Amino acid sequence: MGVRIILKVEGRVQGVGFRPYVAKLASELGLGGSVQNARRGVVIDIEGSELAAVTFIDRLRAIPPPAMIHAIGREALPEQGTSTFDILPSDVRGSGSTLIPVDLAPCSECLEEMLDPGNRRYLYPFITCAKCGPRFSILRELPFDRARTSMRDFTTCPECAVEYADPQSRRFHAETISCSNCGPKVRLDSSQREMLATGLCAINLAVEYLKNGAVVAFKGIGGYQLLVDASNDPAIERLRISKQRPGKPLAVLFPSLDSVLQCCEVSEGEAKVLLSMQRPIVLLAKRLESSSDFISQLVAPYSPEIGVMLAASPLHSLLLAAMDCPVVATSGNRDGEPICKDDSAAFDHLNGIADVFLTHDREIVHRCDDSIVRMIADKPRLFRVGRGYAPMFINYEMLRKKSVLAVGGQEKNAFALTTPEHIVLSQHIGDMDRPAALDLLITESSSVATLLGVEPSVAAVDLHPDYQSVFAVKPQMHRLAVQHHHAHALACMLEHNISGAALAVVWDGTGYGTDHTVWGGEFLSVEGLNCSRIAHFRTFPLPGGDVAIREPRRAALGLLFAMQEKLGCTGPSLLATKFSPLELRLLTAAMSSKLNAPLTSSVGRLFDALASILNLCQIALYSEQAAVAVEACAKAAVHARPYHIELVHGANGKYVLDWQPMIEGIIADLDVCIDACAIARGFHEALVDAVVRLANCVGLHRIVLSGGVFQNALLTSMLEVKLSDLGFSVYSHQLVPAGDGGLAVGQAFYGLLSQVAEGGTHVSRCSR
């Protein structure tokens, strides 16, 4: 007996070789029918024996990555007697959208073909197949067809057309199919826009420039990168000066995993992430015995880790093969601005930094910086969502149909949009104090909304009145102001599908509180829209306000001032060489008069203060430098000093965590020359102990860890182990970034929970 079934498949099923897989599977099982891309996924019409249809559906569900099926709808129809199986042109009617496909590194089969002298794509730098290559970065519209990508500018040659139509070919219905006869072309240009070479000659000449100390602007998958020889000190120093990036670590692109192993400690899990088709930057510990011949100390002078990645495109692979050594590969931008994606912008903005430009004529539609991953407790944690992961789709079926635009925060901005089935997190946008980043937020949020087929009518923004991301909100949208740390907690709770109340431990550098002070060391009871601040760290002043974020010595001064120490006493004498006498007088007067010295409960600033007290960092060259130094110091400890953070039960029923006993103990230990590493380790253990004691007092079984402080691997893993051993259920970030790059997810979740009335404004009620 025969059957005919219509299957409506939703998920990541476009741009991943799904239709060719379906066609081959149907033919193998003797089924007739068709497969077709649609706005909301893929529609499959199968007809044949009932056994074959059941087998087809079972094997369909087991499709390997990068395809990802979220749902399959079924409908039985009368048989038509169809015996052949066809791939039909896409159906662009209707509304809604499928999951936007992400950019994927070249698969092993494509790389083998590229290095095979007998293959017609030998050394072709844009080789792809049905399951690998650029996707989101070249996408103009959905469904994902060649005509709706920037590959529409390249007409397939007869040989590629034959492969495209051949069910036995790996490029059967591969929308990015091309070869050296019909595909994109690579060229090397001078900084004056003069063409120096094309094709393989351009790649080889770029390598010569790199080996001679030049900076090469390289057009990658989602935008430009700046490349230099990773062993060349003068070249790296010149790159740092011209890019105004004096101390922040630079990512390094390695030719192979074996070459990474020569310079870095690599676990099995880290190797798996490095080799994944997402090809993110992975933060790896430096090998102490590694030779400086491979990697200059200037790559990451203030960090024990290196950001490492492998080739994300065939063009990267060919350049690295010719170079045969690692190269620095940092974002192609001026410090803090979005990466350049267009040739004209690259020549304008990178002139004076790059000596030559290795570029090509395939347009980048959506710029997408590299993703960043760090392994914590043997789990990969995304620090920045970019190429290979963006856009990120998080399942959430909303009962109401109003779409929400969440505009994120001020720094490390990313936005989020909601569809009826998902919260969609964008790629990394940048810092909103840069006009170009704000422009990108506005244009990219509009573009992605169009791809998703949504028109947001609700906007979720941070409670801070001065965040520039609010300018991405259109006047007609209903606006919700969401407290910063409430949003962080909701982002983690959504990622782990937590319903019911949880104790959210949310620690970061800065977040605007409902009492108009600077929060950052928060313990919140969170259940959906309901949020109560049940505890926080004792506040202390930050002399100079935002300036203190860049100068850990100011956080230390504020901490000691709050302890009511006189500047001539033992504690503040630690700072005597860190300020001039005039600076000390002025800053002390400012704190005494409460002039530009806001109070903060921030754990991030506590890390800064300790970095200054231990003389690890006084003035930071990049935002995470002090915290990285404290963590690295603690990891090097043989033992830990015991310190105590006091839990003070206030009259209002809330707890205040008083760090003063800990700081007094640290100062006393420094007076007797206790090792700084032992002190830093004790600081971490004191934080863990304080959380455990508070959790026991509060009595909530579920504990959520969120905020940028929990990018600290040592602290996060210690807390997870300790709390789990005590029977708590502990949840921390993995896919959604713990820092402000994941903030928009929590904002969007809040927007879905709220669904405010027409014309209303709603504010997150995180009670003090």
C-alpha positions in Angstrom: 0.0 0.0 0.0 1.4 3.4 -1.0 1.3 6.7 0.9 1.9 10.4 0.1 3.2 12.7 2.9 4.0 16.4 2.9 6.7 17.2 5.4 7.3 20.8 6.5 10.8 20.9 8.0 12.0 23.8 10.2 15.5 24.5 11.5 18.9 25.1 10.0 18.0 23.4 6.7 19.1 25.9 4.0 22.6 26.4 2.9 23.8 23.2 4.5 23.3 20.6 1.7 19.9 19.6 3.0 18.0 19.4 -0.3 20.6 17.3 -2.0 20.7 15.0 1.0 16.9 14.7 0.8 16.9 14.0 -2.9 19.6 11.3 -2.6 17.8 9.7 0.3 14.5 9.6 -1.5 16.0 8.1 -4.6 17.8 5.5 -2.6 14.5 4.4 -0.9 12.6 4.5 -4.2 10.4 7.4 -3.2 9.0 9.9 -5.7 8.1 13.5 -5.0 10.0 16.8 -4.5 11.9 19.0 -2.1 11.7 22.8 -2.1 13.1 25.7 -0.1 10.4 27.9 1.5 10.3 31.0 3.7 9.8 28.9 6.8 12.2 26.1 6.0 11.9 23.2 3.5 8.9 21.4 2.2 9.2 17.7 1.2 6.6 15.8 -0.8 7.3 12.0 -0.7 5.3 9.2 -2.3 5.8 5.5 -2.2 5.6 2.5 0.1 4.7 3.1 3.7 7.9 1.3 4.9 10.1 3.5 2.7 8.3 6.7 3.9 8.8 5.7 7.6 12.5 4.9 6.9 12.9 8.2 5.1 11.6 10.2 8.1 13.7 8.3 10.6 16.9 8.8 8.6 15.9 12.5 7.9 15.9 13.1 11.7 19.4 11.7 11.9 20.9 14.1 9.4 24.4 15.1 10.4 25.6 18.6 11.2 25.7 21.4 10.0 22.0 20.7 9.3 19.8 21.0 12.3 16.1 20.0 12.4 13.9 21.7 15.0 10.5 20.5 13.9 8.8 18.3 11.2 5.1 18.9 10.4 3.3 16.1 8.6 0.2 16.0 6.4 -1.1 12.9 4.5 -2.5 13.5 1.0 -3.9 11.4 -1.8 -1.3 9.7 -4.0 -0.5 11.1 -7.4 1.5 8.3 -8.8 4.8 10.2 -8.9 7.9 8.0 -9.2 10.7 10.5 -9.8 12.1 12.9 -7.2 12.9 16.5 -8.0 14.4 19.6 -6.4 12.0 22.4 -7.2 12.7 26.2 -7.4 12.3 28.0 -4.1 8.9 29.2 -3.0 9.2 32.8 -1.8 5.5 33.2 -0.9 4.2 33.5 2.6 5.7 35.0 5.7 8.1 33.9 8.4 11.6 32.6 7.9 13.9 29.6 8.4 17.0 29.6 10.4 19.6 31.8 8.7 22.6 29.7 7.7 25.9 30.5 9.2 29.3 30.7 7.5 31.2 27.4 7.6 34.9 26.6 7.1 35.9 24.5 4.1 35.2 20.8 4.6 38.0 18.2 4.4 36.8 16.9 1.0 37.1 20.5 -0.5 40.5 20.9 1.0 41.7 17.6 -0.4 40.5 18.6 -3.8 42.1 22.0 -3.5 45.5 20.4 -2.9 45.1 17.7 -5.6 47.0 18.6 -8.8 44.7 16.4 -10.8 41.5 18.2 -9.6 40.1 21.0 -11.7 39.8 23.1 -8.6 43.5 22.7 -7.7 44.6 25.7 -5.7 41.3 27.4 -6.2 40.9 29.9 -3.3 37.1 29.9 -3.3 36.3 26.2 -3.4 33.0 25.2 -1.7 30.4 22.4 -1.8 26.8 21.9 -0.7 27.8 21.7 3.0 30.6 24.3 3.5 31.5 27.8 2.6 30.2 31.3 3.1 26.5 31.6 4.0 25.3 34.5 6.2 28.1 36.8 5.1 26.9 36.7 1.5 23.1 36.4 2.1 20.8 39.1 0.7 17.4 37.3 1.1 15.8 34.1 2.1 15.3 31.3 0.9 19.0 30.6 0.5 19.5 30.4 -3.3 22.4 31.7 -5.4 20.2 34.5 -6.8 19.7 35.8 -3.3 23.4 35.9 -2.4 26.4 37.9 -3.6 27.3 34.8 -5.7 24.6 36.0 -8.1 27.3 38.2 -9.6 29.1 35.1 -10.9 27.5 33.0 -13.7 28.3 29.3 -13.5 30.4 27.8 -16.3 29.2 24.7 -18.2 31.3 22.4 -16.1 30.0 23.8 -12.8 26.5 23.7 -14.2 26.8 19.9 -14.9 28.0 19.3 -11.3 25.2 21.4 -9.9 22.6 19.2 -11.7 24.3 15.8 -11.0 22.7 13.9 -8.0 26.0 12.0 -7.6 28.1 15.2 -7.2 29.1 16.7 -3.9 28.1 20.0 -5.5 24.6 18.9 -6.4 22.5 22.0 -5.8 25.4 23.8 -4.1 24.4 27.4 -4.3 28.0 28.7 -3.9 29.4 26.4 -6.6 32.2 28.0 -8.7 35.7 27.3 -10.1 38.6 29.4 -11.4 36.8 29.8 -14.7 33.6 31.3 -13.3 34.1 32.3 -9.7 35.5 35.1 -7.6 39.0 36.3 -8.4 41.7 37.3 -5.9 44.2 40.2 -6.4 46.8 42.1 -4.5 46.6 45.9 -4.5 49.0 48.5 -3.2 47.8 51.1 -0.6 47.4 53.5 -3.6 44.9 51.0 -5.1 47.3 49.8 -7.9 46.9 46.2 -8.8 50.2 44.3 -8.1 49.2 40.8 -9.0 46.2 38.4 -9.4 45.4 34.8 -8.7 48.0 32.6 -7.1 50.7 35.2 -7.9 48.8 37.6 -5.6 48.8 35.1 -2.7 52.5 34.4 -3.1 53.4 38.0 -3.4 51.4 38.8 -0.2 53.4 36.1 1.6 56.6 37.8 0.4 55.3 41.0 1.9 54.5 39.3 5.2 57.9 37.7 5.4 59.5 41.1 4.9 57.6 42.7 7.8 54.7 44.2 5.9 51.1 44.5 7.2 48.7 42.9 4.8 45.0 43.8 4.8 43.2 40.5 4.0 39.6 40.2 2.9 38.2 37.2 4.7 34.8 35.7 5.1 33.0 38.4 7.1 35.3 41.3 6.7 38.9 42.4 6.5 41.7 41.2 8.8 45.1 42.7 9.3 47.9 40.2 9.0 51.6 40.3 10.1 54.3 37.7 10.6 53.6 36.5 14.2 57.4 36.2 14.9 58.3 39.7 13.7 58.6 42.1 16.6 59.0 45.3 14.6 56.0 44.4 12.3 53.8 43.7 15.4 54.9 46.9 17.1 54.1 48.9 14.0 50.7 47.3 13.8 50.0 48.1 17.4 51.0 51.7 17.1 49.1 52.3 13.8 46.0 50.5 15.1 46.2 52.2 18.5 46.1 48.9 20.3 49.1 49.1 22.7 48.5 46.0 24.9 45.4 44.0 24.0 46.2 40.5 22.9 46.3 39.8 19.1 44.8 36.7 17.6 47.1 34.3 15.8 46.3 32.2 12.7 48.1 28.9 12.6 48.8 26.7 9.5 47.8 23.5 11.4 46.9 21.9 14.7 50.4 20.5 14.9 51.9 24.0 14.7 49.5 25.2 17.5 50.8 22.4 19.7 54.3 23.7 19.4 53.2 27.0 21.1 50.1 26.3 23.2 48.7 23.8 25.6 45.7 22.2 23.8 43.2 19.8 25.4 41.1 17.4 23.5 38.1 19.7 23.8 40.0 22.7 22.6 41.3 20.8 19.6 37.8 19.8 18.7 36.6 23.5 18.8 39.6 24.6 16.8 38.9 22.1 14.1 35.2 22.7 14.0 33.6 24.2 11.0 32.9 27.3 13.0 36.6 28.0 13.2 36.5 30.4 16.1 39.3 32.0 18.0 40.1 29.8 21.0 41.9 31.1 24.0 44.8 28.8 24.8 47.4 28.7 27.4 50.9 29.5 26.2 53.5 26.8 26.5 56.2 28.0 28.9 58.9 26.2 26.9 57.7 27.3 23.5 60.3 29.0 21.3 60.0 32.7 20.6 61.0 31.9 17.0 57.3 31.0 16.4 55.4 33.6 18.3 56.6 37.0 19.4 56.1 38.0 23.1 54.4 41.2 21.7 51.4 39.1 20.5 50.0 38.8 24.0 52.4 40.6 26.4 50.1 40.9 29.3 48.2 37.6 29.0 49.1 34.0 29.7 46.9 33.0 26.8 46.9 33.4 23.1 43.8 33.7 20.9 44.4 30.9 18.3 42.5 30.0 15.1 42.9 27.8 12.1 42.0 28.7 8.5 38.4 29.7 8.0 38.5 29.8 4.2 40.4 28.2 1.3 42.1 31.5 0.8 43.4 31.5 4.3 44.6 27.9 3.8 46.5 28.7 0.6 48.2 31.8 2.2 49.2 29.8 5.3 50.5 26.9 3.3 52.8 29.3 1.4 53.7 31.2 4.6 54.4 28.0 6.6 54.3 29.8 9.9 51.8 31.5 12.1 50.5 35.0 11.3 48.8 37.6 13.5 45.2 38.0 12.3 43.4 40.9 14.0 40.2 42.6 13.0 40.6 45.0 10.0 39.5 48.2 11.7 40.6 51.2 13.7 40.5 50.4 17.4 36.8 50.1 18.5 35.2 50.5 15.1 33.4 47.8 13.1 35.6 45.7 10.8 35.8 46.9 7.2 33.9 44.8 4.6 34.0 46.8 1.4 37.1 47.5 -0.6 36.5 51.2 -0.7 36.1 51.4 3.1 39.2 49.2 3.7 41.3 51.5 1.5 40.0 54.6 3.3 40.1 53.3 6.9 43.1 50.9 6.8 45.4 53.1 4.7 48.3 54.0 6.9 48.0 50.7 8.7 48.2 48.2 5.8 51.0 48.2 3.2 49.1 46.0 0.7 45.6 44.6 0.3 44.9 41.0 -0.6 41.3 41.2 -1.7 38.7 39.6 -4.0 35.5 40.5 -5.9 32.9 38.6 -3.9 30.9 41.1 -2.0 30.4 40.7 1.8 26.8 41.5 2.6 26.9 41.1 6.4 30.2 41.8 8.2 30.9 39.2 10.8 34.0 39.3 13.1 35.6 36.2 14.4 33.9 34.3 17.2 35.8 33.9 20.5 35.6 30.7 22.7 37.3 29.7 25.9 37.1 26.3 27.6 35.9 26.5 31.2 35.4 23.3 33.2 35.9 21.3 30.0 33.0 23.1 28.2 33.4 25.6 25.4 32.0 29.0 26.3 31.3 31.7 23.7 32.8 35.1 24.7 31.9 36.7 21.3 29.3 35.6 18.8 30.6 36.0 15.3 31.5 34.1 12.1 30.3 30.5 12.3 27.8 31.0 15.1 25.9 34.1 14.1 23.1 34.6 13.8 22.4 32.4 16.9 18.9 31.0 17.2 17.6 30.2 20.7 14.3 28.3 20.9 11.4 30.1 22.5 7.8 29.9 21.4 6.0 33.1 22.2 2.3 33.0 22.8 1.9 36.5 21.5 3.0 37.7 18.1 4.6 41.1 18.7 8.3 41.0 17.7 10.9 42.5 20.0 14.1 44.3 19.1 16.6 44.2 22.0 19.4 46.7 21.4 21.9 45.4 23.9 24.3 47.5 25.9 27.0 50.1 25.4 30.1 48.0 25.0 30.6 44.7 23.2 27.2 45.3 21.7 25.1 42.7 20.0 21.3 43.0 19.3 18.6 40.4 19.4 15.3 40.0 17.5 12.4 37.7 18.2 10.4 35.5 15.8 7.4 33.4 16.9 9.8 30.5 17.6 13.1 32.0 18.5 15.2 34.7 20.0 17.9 35.5 17.5 21.2 36.9 18.7 23.2 38.9 16.2 26.9 38.9 15.5 29.2 41.2 17.5 28.6 44.8 16.6 31.0 46.9 18.6 31.2 49.7 21.2 28.4 52.2 20.9 30.7 55.2 21.7 31.8 54.8 18.1 29.4 56.4 15.6 30.2 53.7 13.0 29.2 51.0 15.4 25.9 52.7 16.1 25.3 53.0 12.4 26.0 49.3 12.0 23.6 48.5 14.8 20.8 50.4 13.1 21.4 49.1 9.6 22.1 45.5 10.6 19.2 45.1 12.9 16.9 46.4 10.1 18.5 44.0 7.6 18.3 40.9 9.8 14.7 41.8 10.7 13.9 41.7 7.0 15.6 38.3 6.6 13.6 37.0 9.5 10.4 38.4 8.1 9.5 40.3 11.3 8.7 44.0 12.0 9.5 44.7 15.7 6.9 46.7 17.5 8.5 46.5 20.9 12.0 47.6 21.8 13.9 46.5 24.9 16.7 48.8 26.0 19.1 49.0 29.0 17.9 51.1 32.0 21.0 53.3 31.7 19.8 56.7 30.4 23.0 57.4 28.4 23.5 54.2 26.4 23.8 55.1 22.7 22.2 51.8 21.6 18.8 53.3 22.3 19.1 55.3 19.1 18.5 52.1 17.1 14.9 52.2 18.4 12.3 53.6 16.0 9.9 56.2 17.3 6.8 54.0 16.8 8.1 51.2 18.9 6.9 50.6 22.5 9.9 50.9 24.7 10.9 48.7 27.7 13.8 49.7 30.0 15.3 46.5 31.5 17.7 46.6 34.4 21.1 45.5 33.3 21.7 42.6 35.7 18.1 41.4 35.5 18.7 41.0 31.7 22.0 39.2 32.3 20.2 36.7 34.6 17.3 36.2 32.1 19.8 35.5 29.3 21.3 32.6 31.2 17.9 31.3 32.4 16.6 31.3 28.9 19.7 29.5 27.6 19.1 26.7 30.1 15.2 26.8 29.9 14.9 27.6 33.6 11.4 28.3 34.8 10.6 29.2 38.4 12.7 31.2 40.8 16.5 31.2 40.8 19.3 32.9 42.7 21.1 34.9 40.1 24.7 35.8 41.0 25.4 38.6 38.5 28.9 40.1 38.6 30.4 42.5 36.1 32.1 45.8 35.8 29.3 48.3 35.4 25.5 48.2 35.3 23.0 50.9 36.1 20.9 50.1 39.1 17.4 51.0 39.9 18.7 53.2 42.8 20.7 55.1 40.2 24.1 53.8 41.5 26.6 51.6 39.7 25.8 47.9 40.4 28.1 45.0 39.6 28.2 42.6 42.6 24.6 41.5 42.7 22.6 38.6 44.1 19.1 38.6 42.6 16.0 36.5 43.2 14.7 36.2 39.6 11.5 34.6 38.3 10.6 35.9 34.9 9.6 39.6 35.2 10.0 39.5 38.9 13.4 40.5 40.2 14.5 41.3 43.8 17.9 42.5 44.9 18.5 40.3 47.9 22.2 41.0 48.4 25.1 43.0 47.0 28.7 43.8 47.7 29.5 46.7 49.9 29.9 49.9 47.8 33.0 52.0 47.5 33.7 55.2 45.5 35.3 55.3 42.0 37.3 58.5 41.9 37.0 59.9 38.4 34.0 57.8 37.4 34.6 56.1 34.0 38.3 57.0 34.2 38.6 54.5 37.0 37.6 51.7 34.7 40.9 52.3 32.8 43.0 52.8 35.9 42.8 50.0 38.5 44.8 52.2 40.9 41.7 54.4 41.3 39.6 51.4 42.2 42.1 50.5 44.9 42.2 54.1 46.2 38.4 54.1 46.4 38.4 50.8 48.2 40.9 52.1 50.8 39.1 55.4 51.2 35.9 53.5 52.0 37.8 51.7 54.7 38.4 55.1 56.2 42.2 54.7 56.1 44.4 57.8 56.3 46.7 58.2 53.3 49.8 58.0 55.5 48.8 54.6 57.0 49.9 51.2 56.0 47.1 50.4 53.6 47.2 53.6 51.4 51.0 53.6 51.5 50.6 50.8 49.0 49.5 53.5 46.6 52.1 56.1 47.4 54.1 55.2 44.4 51.1 54.8 42.2 50.0 58.5 42.4 51.7 61.8 42.7 51.1 63.7 45.9 48.9 66.2 44.0 46.8 63.4 42.4 46.2 61.8 45.9 45.1 65.1 47.4 42.7 65.9 44.5 41.2 62.4 44.3 40.8 62.2 48.0 39.1 65.6 48.1 36.8 64.5 45.3 35.7 61.4 47.2 35.3 63.4 50.4 33.0 65.8 48.6 31.3 63.0 46.5 32.3 64.9 43.3 32.6 62.6 40.3 33.2 59.6 42.6 30.1 57.3 42.1 29.6 54.5 44.5 29.8 51.0 43.0 29.2 47.4 44.2 31.1 46.0 41.3 33.1 42.8 41.6 34.8 43.7 38.4 36.2 46.8 40.1 37.2 44.6 43.1 39.4 42.6 40.7 40.8 45.9 39.5 41.5 47.1 43.0 43.3 43.8 43.9 45.4 44.0 40.6 46.6 47.5 41.8 47.2 46.4 45.4 49.3 43.4 44.2 51.1 45.7 41.7 49.9 43.6 38.8 48.3 46.4 36.9 47.9 50.2 37.6 46.8 51.6 34.3 45.1 49.1 32.0 46.0 49.1 28.3 42.8 47.2 27.5 39.6 46.6 29.5 40.2 43.1 30.8 43.9 43.4 31.6 43.6 43.7 35.4 41.2 40.9 35.8 43.3 38.6 33.5 46.3 39.4 35.6 44.6 38.5 38.8 43.3 35.2 37.5 46.6 34.3 36.0 48.4 35.0 39.3 45.8 32.9 41.2 46.3 30.0 38.8 50.0 30.0 39.4 49.6 29.7 43.2 50.9 26.7 45.1 48.5 27.4 48.0 45.9 30.0 49.0 45.8 32.4 51.8 42.5 32.3 53.9 40.4 35.4 53.7 36.9 36.2 54.9 34.0 38.3 53.4 31.5 39.1 56.0 27.8 38.7 55.4 26.0 41.6 57.0 22.2 41.2 57.4 20.8 44.7 57.0 17.8 46.2 58.6 15.9 46.0 55.3 16.2 42.3 55.3 18.9 42.3 52.6 22.5 41.2 52.9 25.6 43.2 52.2 28.8 41.4 51.5 31.6 43.3 53.3 35.0 42.9 51.6 36.8 44.9 54.3 38.0 41.9 56.4 39.4 40.4 53.2 41.2 43.5 52.2 42.6 44.0 55.7 43.9 40.5 55.6 45.5 41.0 52.2 47.3 44.2 53.3 48.5 42.4 56.4 49.9 39.6 54.3 51.7 42.0 52.0 53.3 43.6 55.0 55.0 40.3 55.7 55.8 39.6 52.1 53.3 36.8 51.4 53.4 35.7 47.8 51.0 37.6 45.5 49.8 34.4 43.8 48.7 32.9 47.1 46.9 36.2 47.9 45.1 36.2 44.5 44.1 32.5 45.0 42.8 33.3 48.4 40.8 36.2 46.9 39.1 33.8 44.5 38.4 31.3 47.3 36.9 34.0 49.5 34.5 35.0 46.7 33.4 31.4 46.3 33.0 30.9 50.0 30.8 34.1 50.2 28.5 32.8 47.4 28.1 29.5 49.2 27.3 31.0 52.5 24.7 33.4 51.0 23.2 30.6 48.9 22.7 28.6 52.1 21.0 31.6 53.7 18.7 32.4 50.7 17.5 28.8 50.2 16.9 28.8 46.5 18.0 25.5 44.9 18.8 26.9 41.4 21.8 29.2 41.0 22.5 31.2 37.9 26.0 32.7 37.2 26.1 35.6 34.8 28.0 38.8 33.9 31.4 39.4 32.5 33.3 38.4 35.7 32.2 34.8 35.0 34.5 34.8 31.9 37.1 34.0 34.6 37.7 30.3 34.1 39.1 29.7 37.6 36.3 31.5 39.5 33.5 29.9 37.4 34.8 26.4 37.6 35.5 26.7 41.4 31.9 27.9 42.0 30.3 25.3 39.7 32.2 22.5 41.5 31.6 23.8 45.1 27.9 24.6 44.6 27.2 21.3 42.8 28.9 19.3 45.5 26.6 21.0 48.0 23.5 19.9 46.0 22.7 23.2 44.2 21.7 23.1 40.5 24.2 25.5 38.9 23.7 27.2 35.5 26.3 29.2 33.7 26.7 30.5 30.1 27.9 28.4 27.2 26.4 29.6 23.9 25.1 33.0 25.0 28.1 35.2 26.1 28.2 35.9 29.9 29.3 39.4 29.2 27.4 42.3 27.6 27.5 40.4 24.2 24.7 38.3 25.6 22.7 41.1 27.3 20.3 41.5 24.4 19.1 37.9 24.8 17.9 38.7 28.3 16.3 42.0 27.2 14.5 40.2 24.4 13.2 37.5 26.8 12.0 40.3 29.1 10.2 41.8 26.1 8.5 38.6 25.3 7.4 38.1 28.9 6.1 41.6 29.1 4.3 42.2 25.7 3.4 45.7 26.9 0.1 47.4 26.0 -0.1 49.5 23.0 1.5 52.9 23.5 3.0 52.0 26.9 6.4 52.2 28.4 7.6 49.5 30.8 10.6 49.5 33.2 12.2 46.4 34.7 11.3 46.3 38.4 14.3 45.0 40.1 13.5 46.1 43.6 16.3 47.2 45.9 
